Amino acid sequence: MLKFYVVEDDPAVRKMLSRIVAESGLGEVMGEAEDGSCASIIAVQAADVVIIDLLMPGRDGIETVKALREAHYGGRFIMISQVENKEMIGEAYQQGVDTFIQKPINRLEVVAVLRRVSDHLLLEKSMQTIRNSLRLLDVPGDAAVHSGTHLQQQSSIEQQARTLLLQLGIAGETGTSDLIRIMKWLKTQEQAQQLLPDLPPLKTIYAHVAKGSLQQPEANMQKVVRALEQRIRRLVMQALTHLSSLGLNDYGHPTFEYYASRLFDFQEVRLRMRELEEQRKSSAAKLNLRKFLYVLYVECCSASDT
């Protein structure tokens, strides 16, 4: 059961949200505040999710989210808003808001949003528990069984990678096979108990993937790695352009809402959206390839383990 904290200046809305959380069976509201200035890190740190209003008479939602992130609050933020200003919504995403609930409050929308965030959080916790358990285990077994399990896991992560690439609008593009090989190689590293709190250096990843899959002579490896890196960069830019296009048409599009701020630095998403508005084909956006690859890998693992 998850713990929620509600920051909302309207007592009727606070009461409604508390009732929806309780009746949905998703968890409990463990605290409330009528203004952002009352939502200190001490008050919210035990909450898994903070539901916060965008516009409040004292400290507003964006300022509060920023303050809590700076105080190292690690939970999720769901923002309540009736504002349609794209710059303000973009700023909220940039500060760490996961998703929005629109006013006036609709019970079905609230339950759907809370359930989506709740499912993702519970899955993350479950995966971490499993990984911690595996870290402590060293159980010998039949080699064929281990080999079969390994192949199943490789197949599963490949299937999930293909599904995610389809959602990101880049399935079938040049470089997708390279990206899938990277996901599979990262999985082998984790299976070898080389856990991944962060990625290895990108050049290390590219070199291993190129060497393992292409079997190129060592003399050609530098050229092959450079070509692979360029394909990945172009592919990630295509994903950024696709997500930015979705957000330009609809900030509430579920794919944009979920992946844009996870896979990319949101200021770069906003920049690409402005470029698309101005019909610019090239982009000045700076790609954080490490972030993209790591988050994509985590998403592949999360879905393949369900």
C-alpha positions as CSV (number, residue, x, y, z in Angstrom):
1,M,0.0,0.0,0.0
2,L,1.3,3.4,-1.0
3,K,1.4,6.5,1.1
4,F,0.2,9.8,-0.4
5,Y,0.6,13.4,0.7
6,V,-1.8,16.0,-0.6
7,V,-0.9,19.7,-1.0
8,E,-4.0,21.6,-2.1
9,D,-5.5,24.9,-0.9
10,D,-9.1,23.8,-1.4
11,P,-10.3,21.7,1.5
12,A,-13.1,20.2,-0.6
13,V,-10.5,18.9,-3.2
14,R,-8.3,17.5,-0.4
15,K,-11.3,15.6,1.0
16,M,-12.3,14.3,-2.4
17,L,-8.7,13.1,-3.2
18,S,-8.5,11.4,0.2
19,R,-11.7,9.6,-0.4
20,I,-10.7,8.5,-3.9
21,V,-7.4,7.1,-2.7
22,A,-9.1,5.2,0.2
23,E,-11.9,3.8,-2.0
24,S,-9.6,2.8,-4.8
25,G,-7.6,0.6,-2.5
26,L,-4.3,2.1,-3.7
27,G,-3.1,3.3,-0.3
28,E,-3.7,6.0,2.2
29,V,-3.3,9.8,2.5
30,M,-0.8,10.1,5.4
31,G,-0.8,13.9,5.4
32,E,-2.2,17.1,4.0
33,A,-1.1,20.8,3.6
34,E,-3.1,23.8,2.4
35,D,-0.1,25.5,0.9
36,G,3.3,24.6,-0.6
37,S,5.1,26.4,2.2
38,C,3.6,24.0,4.7
39,A,4.9,20.9,2.8
40,S,8.4,20.6,4.2
41,I,10.7,17.7,3.5
42,I,10.1,16.4,7.1
43,A,6.3,16.3,6.4
44,V,6.4,14.5,3.0
45,Q,9.5,12.3,3.2
46,A,7.6,9.2,4.3
47,A,5.2,9.6,1.3
48,D,5.6,7.6,-1.9
49,V,3.6,10.1,-3.9
50,V,2.9,13.8,-3.4
51,I,-0.3,15.1,-5.1
52,I,0.2,18.9,-5.4
53,D,-1.8,21.8,-6.8
54,L,-0.1,24.0,-9.4
55,L,-1.6,27.3,-8.3
56,M,-1.8,28.1,-4.6
57,P,-2.0,31.5,-2.8
58,G,1.3,31.0,-1.0
59,R,4.2,29.0,-2.5
60,D,3.0,27.4,-5.8
61,G,3.3,23.9,-6.9
62,I,6.4,24.3,-9.1
63,E,8.3,26.2,-6.4
64,T,7.4,23.5,-3.9
65,V,8.4,20.6,-6.1
66,K,11.7,22.3,-6.8
67,A,12.3,22.9,-3.1
68,L,11.5,19.3,-2.2
69,R,13.7,17.9,-4.9
70,E,16.6,20.1,-3.7
71,A,15.9,18.7,-0.2
72,H,16.4,15.2,-1.8
73,Y,12.8,14.0,-1.7
74,G,12.8,10.8,-3.8
75,G,9.1,10.1,-4.3
76,R,6.8,10.9,-7.2
77,F,4.9,14.1,-7.9
78,I,1.4,14.3,-9.4
79,M,0.3,17.8,-10.2
80,I,-3.3,19.1,-10.2
81,S,-3.9,21.9,-12.7
82,Q,-6.5,23.7,-14.8
83,V,-3.8,25.7,-16.5
84,E,-3.1,25.0,-20.2
85,N,0.0,27.2,-20.5
86,K,2.6,25.0,-22.2
87,E,5.6,26.8,-20.8
88,M,4.3,26.4,-17.2
89,I,3.5,22.8,-17.7
90,G,6.9,22.2,-19.3
91,E,8.5,23.9,-16.3
92,A,6.6,21.5,-14.0
93,Y,7.9,18.5,-15.9
94,Q,11.4,19.9,-15.9
95,Q,11.3,20.2,-12.1
96,G,10.3,16.6,-11.7
97,V,6.5,16.2,-11.9
98,D,5.6,12.8,-13.3
99,T,2.1,13.5,-14.5
100,F,-0.9,15.8,-14.3
101,I,-4.5,15.6,-13.1
102,Q,-6.8,18.2,-14.7
103,K,-9.3,20.3,-12.8
104,P,-12.2,20.0,-12.3
105,I,-11.4,16.7,-10.6
106,N,-12.8,13.7,-12.3
107,R,-12.8,10.5,-10.3
108,L,-12.1,8.1,-13.2
109,E,-9.1,10.2,-14.3
110,V,-7.7,10.4,-10.8
111,V,-8.0,6.7,-10.3
112,A,-6.4,6.0,-13.7
113,V,-3.5,8.3,-13.0
114,L,-2.9,7.1,-9.5
115,R,-3.1,3.5,-10.5
116,R,-0.5,4.1,-13.3
117,V,1.9,5.8,-11.0
118,S,1.2,3.2,-8.2
119,D,1.8,0.3,-10.5
120,H,5.1,1.7,-11.7
121,L,6.3,2.4,-8.1
122,L,5.3,-1.0,-6.8
123,L,7.1,-2.7,-9.8
124,E,10.2,-0.7,-9.1
125,K,10.2,-1.8,-5.5
126,S,9.5,-5.4,-6.4
127,M,12.4,-5.4,-8.9
128,Q,14.8,-3.9,-6.3
129,T,13.8,-6.6,-3.8
130,I,14.4,-9.3,-6.3
131,R,17.8,-7.8,-7.3
132,N,18.8,-7.5,-3.7
133,S,17.9,-11.2,-3.1
134,L,19.8,-12.4,-6.1
135,R,22.8,-10.5,-5.0
136,L,22.9,-12.7,-1.8
137,L,22.3,-16.0,-3.6
138,D,24.8,-18.2,-5.3
139,V,22.8,-21.4,-5.9
140,P,24.5,-23.9,-8.2
141,G,22.3,-25.6,-10.7
142,D,22.2,-27.5,-13.9
143,A,24.1,-25.6,-16.7
144,A,21.4,-26.4,-19.2
145,V,18.7,-24.8,-16.9
146,H,20.8,-21.7,-16.5
147,S,21.4,-21.5,-20.2
148,G,17.7,-21.9,-20.9
149,T,16.8,-19.2,-18.4
150,H,19.4,-16.9,-19.9
151,L,18.0,-17.3,-23.4
152,Q,14.4,-16.7,-22.1
153,Q,15.6,-13.5,-20.4
154,Q,17.4,-12.3,-23.5
155,S,14.4,-13.0,-25.7
156,S,12.1,-11.2,-23.2
157,I,14.2,-8.1,-23.1
158,E,14.5,-8.1,-26.9
159,Q,10.7,-8.3,-27.2
160,Q,10.2,-5.5,-24.7
161,A,12.8,-3.3,-26.4
162,R,11.0,-3.7,-29.7
163,T,7.7,-2.7,-28.1
164,L,9.2,0.4,-26.5
165,L,10.9,1.4,-29.8
166,L,7.5,1.1,-31.5
167,Q,6.0,3.5,-28.8
168,L,8.9,5.9,-29.4
169,G,8.2,6.0,-33.1
170,I,11.6,4.5,-34.1
171,A,10.9,0.8,-34.7
172,G,12.5,-0.3,-37.9
173,E,14.8,2.7,-38.2
174,T,18.5,2.4,-38.9
175,G,20.2,1.7,-35.6
176,T,17.3,-0.2,-33.8
177,S,19.2,-3.5,-34.1
178,D,22.2,-1.8,-32.5
179,L,20.0,-0.5,-29.7
180,I,18.5,-3.9,-29.0
181,R,22.0,-5.5,-28.9
182,I,23.0,-2.8,-26.3
183,M,19.9,-3.7,-24.2
184,K,20.8,-7.4,-24.4
185,W,24.5,-6.8,-23.5
186,L,23.5,-4.7,-20.5
187,K,21.3,-7.6,-19.4
188,T,24.2,-10.0,-19.6
189,Q,26.3,-7.7,-17.4
190,E,23.5,-7.6,-14.8
191,Q,23.1,-11.3,-14.9
192,A,26.8,-11.7,-14.2
193,Q,26.1,-9.8,-10.9
194,Q,27.7,-6.7,-12.3
195,L,24.7,-4.7,-11.1
196,L,24.0,-1.4,-12.9
197,P,23.6,1.5,-10.5
198,D,24.9,3.4,-13.6
199,L,26.0,2.6,-17.1
200,P,29.6,1.7,-18.1
201,P,31.2,4.4,-20.2
202,L,29.5,4.6,-23.6
203,K,32.6,3.8,-25.5
204,T,32.9,0.6,-23.5
205,I,29.3,-0.4,-24.3
206,Y,29.8,0.4,-28.0
207,A,33.0,-1.5,-28.2
208,H,31.6,-4.6,-26.6
209,V,28.5,-4.6,-28.7
210,A,30.4,-4.0,-31.9
211,K,33.0,-6.7,-31.1
212,G,30.4,-9.2,-29.9
213,S,27.9,-8.9,-32.7
214,L,29.9,-7.9,-35.8
215,Q,33.0,-9.9,-35.3
216,Q,35.1,-7.3,-37.1
217,P,38.9,-7.5,-37.2
218,E,40.5,-5.5,-34.5
219,A,42.1,-3.1,-37.0
220,N,38.6,-2.0,-38.1
221,M,37.1,-1.8,-34.6
222,Q,37.5,1.9,-34.1
223,K,35.7,2.7,-37.3
224,V,32.9,0.2,-36.5
225,V,32.4,1.7,-33.0
226,R,32.3,5.2,-34.4
227,A,29.6,4.2,-37.0
228,L,27.6,2.5,-34.3
229,E,27.8,5.6,-32.1
230,Q,26.5,7.8,-34.9
231,R,23.6,5.4,-35.6
232,I,22.6,5.4,-32.0
233,R,22.8,9.2,-31.8
234,R,20.6,9.6,-34.9
235,L,18.1,7.1,-33.5
236,V,17.9,8.9,-30.2
237,M,17.3,12.2,-31.9
238,Q,14.5,10.6,-33.9
239,A,12.9,9.5,-30.6
240,L,13.3,13.0,-29.2
241,T,11.6,14.4,-32.3
242,H,8.8,11.9,-32.2
243,L,8.0,12.6,-28.5
244,S,8.3,16.4,-29.0
245,S,5.8,16.1,-31.9
246,L,3.4,14.2,-29.7
247,G,3.7,16.8,-26.9
248,L,3.3,19.7,-29.4
249,N,-0.1,18.3,-30.4
250,D,-1.2,17.2,-26.9
251,Y,0.7,17.7,-23.6
252,G,-1.5,15.0,-22.1
253,H,-0.6,12.3,-24.6
254,P,0.3,9.3,-22.4
255,T,3.5,8.4,-24.4
256,F,4.8,11.9,-24.2
257,E,3.7,12.3,-20.6
258,Y,5.4,9.2,-19.4
259,Y,8.6,9.0,-21.5
260,A,9.6,12.6,-22.4
261,S,10.9,13.6,-19.0
262,R,12.3,10.2,-18.2
263,L,14.3,9.6,-21.4
264,F,15.4,13.2,-22.0
265,D,16.3,16.3,-20.1
266,F,13.0,18.2,-20.4
267,Q,14.6,21.5,-21.4
268,E,15.8,19.7,-24.5
269,V,12.3,18.4,-25.2
270,R,11.0,22.0,-25.0
271,L,13.7,23.2,-27.3
272,R,12.9,20.5,-29.9
273,M,9.2,21.4,-29.6
274,R,9.9,25.0,-30.4
275,E,12.1,23.9,-33.3
276,L,9.2,21.8,-34.7
277,E,6.8,24.7,-34.3
278,E,9.3,26.8,-36.4
279,Q,9.6,23.9,-38.9
280,R,13.3,23.5,-38.3
281,K,14.6,20.1,-39.5
282,S,17.9,20.2,-37.7
283,S,18.2,20.6,-33.9
284,A,20.4,22.3,-31.4
285,A,19.2,19.9,-28.7
286,K,21.9,18.3,-26.6
287,L,21.3,14.6,-26.2
288,N,22.1,12.8,-23.0
289,L,22.7,9.4,-24.4
290,R,23.7,7.8,-21.1
291,K,20.4,8.8,-19.6
292,F,18.4,7.6,-22.6
293,L,20.1,4.2,-22.7
294,Y,19.9,3.7,-18.9
295,V,16.3,4.6,-18.6
296,L,15.4,2.6,-21.7
297,Y,17.1,-0.4,-20.1
298,V,15.3,0.0,-16.8
299,E,12.0,0.3,-18.7
300,C,12.8,-2.9,-20.7
301,C,13.6,-4.8,-17.5
302,S,10.5,-3.5,-15.7
303,A,8.2,-4.6,-18.4
304,S,9.9,-7.9,-19.2
305,D,9.8,-8.9,-15.5
306,T,6.0,-8.4,-15.2
